[in-house]
Amino acid sequence: MEQHLRTDDTPGSRLIFEGQIRECFGRVVYSHKTHEKCADILLDRLGKIKLAQIILSALTTAGFVAAVFGSGEIGAGVGVVVSTILLVLNAYVKDYDLGELAQKHRQSANELWMIREKYITLLTDIRMGERPIESLQKERDVLLEELHSAYSGAPSTTYQAYKKAQEALQKLEDMTFSDSEIDAFLHKELKKG
């Protein structure tokens, strides 16, 4: 026997539905910010590695130049040690492209940003109460598919990035604006204050 489920469009069911969407929205906000922080961490690390490569290259050259112009074995020894460190660093960078990985995190963050904005719109529509719940549920299901697709293509995030995202969202209040801050971006007719 086939069972037909009736969608209950009561205030209670809307509250339950809104609760689910708020939870999904919160997770997307954190995922978006975590991918942004992962990209920031990787780009910072890449910058430090590039600086280290320049310094080590300069030291290697200086060691060999010193060996040629009179420091002999000491200059050559320094050159060999520093060039070995540089070789290891270059091998690490060759096998682990931090720039490309940072770009993938940025791309994931961009995809999640759009989904985050769609969740805000869905929450607004729920609160307005003008659309039937069946329509809202269909939109939720489409968003879940988009979210699955975004997560499937996203690189893994790190605990360090999550902690930075948590600090940015909770303490530094990223994503929150006062009415006066928003008013500064709007025309006179749209200002609240």
Order of alpha helices (4+ residues) and beta strands (2+ residues): alpha-alpha-alpha-alpha-alpha-alpha
